[in-house]
Amino acid sequence: LPSKEFFLFGTPTKHSPSPAIHNAGFEANGCGHTYGTVETDEVSVALEAIRKPSFGGGSITIPLKEALLPHADELSEAATVIGAINTLTRAADGRLLADNTDWVGI
């Protein structure tokens, strides 16, 4: 598999254990992917990373959960009903898929 870049988008993100957790998993599986943060409250800054050919997906936190929703090509039923997203995935055909898994934790 080609190496992909994954990110946590939003602010604050510096405290998040997500990069360490995901990078450890990527390393253990030898897949060469990376997971970093894009500390921003600006949609345009997030979209710069999302539009990269190497973008594989990401986690969305406040304040971008609603703001990035219209930039997805396809929304899951949960994202549509909730009106916010917390997960983006780049499909093999290049489409940007959005989901919301927050409700599962409730």
Buried (B, 14 or more C-beta within 10 A) or exposed (E): EEEBBBBBBBBEBEEBEBBEEBBEEBEEEEBEBBBBBBBBBEBEBBBEBBEEEEBBBBBBBBEBBEBBBEBBEEBBEBBEEBEBBBBBBBEEEEEBBBBBBBEEEE
